[in-house]
Amino acid sequence: MLKAAVVGVNNIGKIHCQNYVMNPDTELVCVCDLDEERARSIANQYGVMAYTDMQTMLHNEEIDIVSIATAGEENGGHHYAPAIMAIEAGKDVLVEKPISNHIGEAREMVRLAAETNVRLACNLNHRFVPSAYKGRELIDKGALGTLLFINMKLAIKNQKEMTPWFHLRALHPHSIDVMRYFGGDIQRVQAFLTQAPGRTSWSTASINLEFSSGAVGHLTGSYDMSMRHPIEHCEVAGDKGRFIIDNVYENFTFYPHESDELVVLRNSIMTGVGSFHETFKNRLDHFISQVKGGVDPSQVDASGYDALACQEVIEAAIRSHRENGAVIEVPPVKKTVVK
């Protein structure tokens, strides 16, 4: 039985706690939050220990997995310090996205995890759904042939004006990770950003992407859409066929170029994903199974390496906008940094 701790138990952290309690291979042993009342409330709910000091928690408790669900500026500003503490203590870590809103911190987290041979993963939960698995399976089988383009849209309503780059850094680790999951590394970026009326942040983005494979792509992102609309659309095309995923997991359709017979995957209410929150369960369950199975840190899915690669693309997009739509080379994230 793996023993888990959750650091940061407001909103998303509560979901982490619930899933560690529900998973048969984990035991939630403690929680930590700077807000003592919040920590005690969640600890009492699950009958576990509450801490406000993470170092004390790591010293006192036997822990295998630490979830970092803190928030901070651009939803990632408070991830670095607790993640570093957990990695230095030799604990496997699952951090919320973005891995960090500061690229230097993200690089250091990945470097240290590799140096200490610790599993570092990120909650890039949009890829942990049956529709994405099916798309990856068809690509691996060669059913799409040579990939030509990947188009993605991710748009929700978020009226916060935290920083000028809040939309890009907080939301688009998800969309870029899905694009990388299907298309591999991204090497060049060109971005154009705009602001909805009354906003001070760059709340809508149009980003051109070039993959290392030679495929091209486009990401449309926004924090200005109604939540009544589908939030996500993904289209992946090659010279033998293409597939479309609607709204993260709701519908999957593969269109082979030389046949009228389509492959359709529906999200059954009996066997599919019942709600968006279940994508968190899928992601956490997958990480737990990889830790339990002794998967090498370099083979962890949606790893710190992947999360860092997403942030490098985002920073390149920000630089492109600042340079009037210049095409920016994305710094490569070498897989060898993860042992």
C-alpha positions in Angstrom: 0.0 0.0 0.0 1.5 3.3 -1.1 1.2 6.2 1.4 0.2 9.5 0.0 0.3 13.1 1.2 -1.4 16.2 -0.4 0.1 19.6 -0.1 -2.4 22.4 -0.8 -6.0 21.2 -0.1 -8.1 24.0 -1.5 -10.3 23.0 -4.6 -8.1 20.8 -6.7 -6.2 19.4 -3.7 -9.5 18.1 -2.4 -9.9 16.1 -5.6 -6.4 14.6 -5.1 -7.3 13.6 -1.5 -10.5 12.0 -2.6 -8.8 9.9 -5.3 -6.0 8.7 -3.0 -8.7 7.6 -0.5 -10.7 5.8 -3.3 -7.7 4.1 -5.0 -7.2 0.6 -3.5 -3.4 0.9 -3.8 -3.0 4.1 -1.8 -3.6 5.4 1.7 -3.9 9.1 2.4 -1.9 9.6 5.5 -1.7 13.4 5.8 -2.4 16.8 4.3 -0.5 20.1 4.5 -1.7 23.6 3.9 -0.5 27.0 5.1 -4.1 27.7 6.2 -4.4 25.7 9.4 -8.2 25.7 9.5 -8.4 24.3 5.9 -5.8 21.6 6.6 -7.6 20.5 9.8 -10.9 20.4 8.1 -9.7 18.1 5.3 -7.7 16.0 7.8 -10.7 15.5 10.0 -12.8 14.6 7.0 -10.5 11.7 6.1 -9.1 10.9 9.6 -5.5 11.8 8.8 -2.8 14.1 10.2 -2.8 17.8 9.4 0.3 19.9 8.9 1.1 23.6 8.1 4.8 22.9 7.8 5.9 20.6 5.0 9.3 19.9 6.4 7.8 18.7 9.7 5.4 16.5 7.7 8.2 14.9 5.7 10.1 14.3 8.9 7.2 12.8 10.9 5.4 10.7 8.3 6.1 7.7 6.2 5.2 8.9 2.7 5.7 7.4 -0.8 3.8 9.9 -3.0 3.4 13.7 -2.6 0.8 15.6 -4.6 1.5 19.3 -5.0 -1.8 21.1 -5.5 -0.8 24.5 -4.3 -1.8 27.6 -6.3 0.0 30.9 -6.5 0.5 33.4 -9.3 -0.7 31.9 -12.6 -1.8 28.8 -10.7 1.8 27.6 -10.6 3.7 30.2 -8.5 3.7 28.1 -5.3 4.7 24.7 -6.8 8.5 25.0 -6.8 9.4 25.1 -3.0 7.2 22.1 -1.9 8.1 20.1 -5.0 11.8 20.6 -4.4 11.4 19.6 -0.7 9.6 16.4 -1.7 12.1 15.5 -4.4 15.0 16.1 -2.0 13.3 13.8 0.5 13.2 11.1 -2.2 9.4 11.1 -2.6 7.7 10.5 -5.9 5.9 13.7 -6.9 2.7 14.6 -8.8 2.5 18.3 -9.3 -0.5 20.2 -10.7 -0.1 22.1 -13.9 1.7 24.3 -14.8 4.8 22.6 -13.3 5.8 26.2 -12.5 5.0 29.6 -14.0 8.7 30.4 -13.9 10.7 28.5 -16.5 13.9 28.5 -14.5 12.1 26.8 -11.6 10.5 24.3 -13.9 13.9 23.4 -15.4 15.4 23.0 -11.9 12.6 20.7 -10.7 13.1 18.4 -13.7 16.9 18.5 -13.3 16.8 17.6 -9.6 14.2 14.8 -10.1 16.6 13.3 -12.7 19.6 13.7 -10.5 17.9 12.0 -7.5 16.1 9.4 -9.7 12.7 10.4 -8.4 9.5 10.1 -10.4 8.2 13.5 -11.2 4.8 13.7 -13.0 2.4 16.5 -13.8 -1.4 16.5 -13.8 -1.8 16.8 -17.5 -5.1 15.0 -17.3 -6.6 15.8 -20.7 -4.6 13.0 -22.3 -5.8 10.4 -19.8 -9.1 9.5 -21.6 -10.1 6.7 -23.9 -10.4 9.0 -27.0 -6.7 10.1 -26.6 -5.6 6.5 -26.1 -7.4 5.5 -29.3 -5.8 8.3 -31.2 -2.3 7.4 -30.0 -3.0 3.7 -30.8 -3.9 4.6 -34.4 -0.8 6.8 -34.9 1.4 4.1 -33.5 -0.2 1.5 -35.9 0.5 3.8 -38.8 -3.2 4.2 -39.6 -2.7 8.0 -40.1 0.5 7.6 -42.1 2.9 10.5 -42.0 1.5 13.2 -39.7 0.8 16.5 -41.5 -1.0 18.7 -39.1 -2.5 19.0 -35.6 -5.1 21.6 -34.8 -6.3 22.3 -31.3 -8.8 24.6 -29.6 -9.1 25.0 -25.8 -11.4 27.7 -24.6 -13.2 28.3 -21.3 -14.4 31.2 -19.2 -12.0 32.6 -16.7 -12.4 36.3 -15.8 -9.3 36.5 -13.5 -6.8 39.2 -14.4 -3.8 37.8 -12.5 -1.0 38.7 -14.9 -0.8 39.5 -18.6 0.2 35.9 -19.3 -2.2 34.1 -16.9 -4.2 32.6 -19.8 -1.2 31.1 -21.5 0.7 29.8 -18.5 -2.3 28.5 -16.5 -4.4 26.9 -19.3 -2.3 25.8 -22.2 0.0 23.2 -20.6 -3.1 21.0 -21.3 -3.6 21.8 -24.9 0.1 21.8 -25.8 0.6 18.5 -23.9 -2.2 16.9 -26.0 -0.6 18.2 -29.2 2.8 16.8 -28.1 1.2 13.5 -27.1 0.1 13.0 -30.7 2.8 14.9 -32.6 6.0 14.9 -30.6 8.3 17.8 -29.9 7.5 21.3 -31.0 10.5 23.3 -32.4 9.1 26.6 -33.7 6.3 28.9 -32.5 4.6 32.1 -33.8 2.0 33.7 -31.6 -0.6 36.5 -32.0 -2.6 37.5 -28.8 -5.5 39.7 -28.2 -7.6 41.0 -25.3 -11.3 40.8 -25.0 -13.1 44.1 -24.2 -12.3 45.3 -20.7 -9.5 42.9 -20.1 -5.9 43.7 -19.2 -4.5 40.1 -19.8 -3.9 38.5 -23.2 -7.0 36.4 -22.9 -7.2 34.9 -26.4 -4.4 33.4 -28.4 -3.7 32.2 -32.0 -0.5 30.2 -32.1 1.2 28.5 -35.1 3.4 25.5 -34.3 6.0 23.5 -36.2 6.8 20.0 -34.9 10.3 18.5 -35.1 8.8 15.8 -37.4 7.9 18.4 -40.0 4.2 18.4 -39.2 2.6 21.8 -38.6 -0.2 22.8 -36.3 -2.3 25.5 -34.8 -3.6 26.3 -31.3 -6.6 28.6 -30.7 -7.0 29.3 -27.0 -9.2 31.6 -25.0 -10.3 32.5 -21.5 -13.3 34.4 -23.0 -15.8 31.7 -23.9 -19.0 30.6 -22.3 -18.8 27.4 -20.2 -22.0 26.3 -22.0 -19.8 25.6 -25.1 -17.6 22.5 -25.6 -14.2 23.4 -24.2 -11.9 21.4 -26.4 -11.5 20.2 -30.0 -8.5 18.3 -31.5 -7.9 17.3 -35.1 -4.9 15.2 -36.1 -4.3 14.4 -39.8 -1.8 12.4 -41.8 -1.5 11.3 -45.4 -3.6 8.1 -44.8 -6.3 9.4 -42.4 -7.3 11.9 -39.7 -9.2 11.8 -36.4 -11.2 14.3 -34.5 -11.8 14.4 -30.7 -14.6 16.6 -29.5 -14.8 18.1 -26.0 -11.9 16.1 -24.4 -13.6 12.7 -24.3 -17.1 13.0 -25.7 -16.6 11.8 -29.2 -13.8 10.3 -31.3 -14.0 9.7 -35.1 -11.3 8.4 -37.4 -11.6 9.1 -41.1 -9.4 6.8 -43.3 -8.6 8.5 -46.6 -9.3 5.4 -48.8 -12.4 4.1 -47.1 -16.0 5.2 -46.2 -15.9 3.0 -43.0 -15.3 5.3 -40.0 -14.0 4.3 -36.6 -16.2 5.9 -34.0 -15.6 5.7 -30.3 -18.5 7.0 -28.1 -18.2 7.9 -24.5 -20.6 5.4 -23.0 -22.2 6.4 -19.7 -21.5 2.9 -18.5 -17.8 2.5 -19.5 -16.6 6.0 -20.4 -15.7 9.1 -18.6 -18.7 10.3 -16.6 -17.6 13.8 -15.9 -14.5 16.0 -16.4 -13.5 15.4 -12.8 -13.0 11.8 -13.7 -10.1 12.7 -15.9 -8.3 13.6 -12.6 -9.0 10.1 -11.3 -7.7 8.5 -14.5 -4.5 10.6 -14.3 -3.9 9.9 -10.6 -4.7 6.2 -10.9 -2.2 5.9 -13.8 0.6 7.6 -11.8 -0.2 5.3 -8.8 0.0 2.2 -11.0 3.4 3.4 -12.5 4.8 4.0 -9.0 3.5 0.6 -7.7 4.8 -1.1 -10.8 8.3 0.4 -10.3 8.3 2.2 -13.7 11.6 3.9 -14.3 11.5 7.7 -13.8 12.4 8.2 -17.4 9.3 6.3 -18.5 6.7 8.1 -16.4 3.8 9.3 -18.6 3.0 13.1 -18.6 6.3 13.5 -16.7 8.0 16.6 -15.4 10.0 16.5 -18.7 6.7 16.7 -20.6 5.4 19.5 -18.4 8.6 21.4 -18.9 8.5 21.0 -22.7 5.0 22.5 -22.6 6.2 25.5 -20.6 9.1 26.0 -23.0 6.5 26.3 -25.9 4.4 28.7 -23.8 7.4 31.0 -23.1 8.4 30.9 -26.8 4.8 32.0 -27.6 5.1 34.9 -25.1 8.4 36.0 -26.6 6.9 35.8 -30.2 4.0 38.1 -29.1 6.5 40.5 -27.5 8.5 40.5 -30.8 5.5 41.3 -33.0 4.8 37.8 -34.2 8.4 36.7 -34.7 9.0 33.0 -35.3 10.7 31.7 -32.2 12.9 28.6 -31.8 11.7 26.5 -28.8 14.7 25.4 -26.6 15.0 21.6 -26.7 14.3 19.7 -23.5 16.7 16.8 -23.7 15.1 13.5 -22.5 18.5 12.6 -21.2 18.0 15.0 -18.3 15.7 12.4 -16.8 17.6 9.2 -15.7 
